Amino acid sequence: MNKPINLEAKLAAFDGHWKPHIVGDYNSNDILVVKVKGEFVWHSHADTDDFFFVLKGRLTIRLRDGD
């Protein structure tokens, strides 16, 4: 069994926004954490599925058909 990841500690270990950091892996997929602030230009990753887990604050993702 994999060791649990303390996401708050991982996020506290770096500064800056919009710079993903790999903190682990699951089923051959990277687990990344990132600090976000403000707006970011919409884009897609055709070869991946993204999962967003917000630890603090709010995140609105605007898609073509709505938020």
Secondary structure, DSSP 4 states (H G I P E B T S, - for coil): -PPP--HHHHHHT---SS--EEEEEETTEEEEE----S-------TT-------SSS-----BTTB-
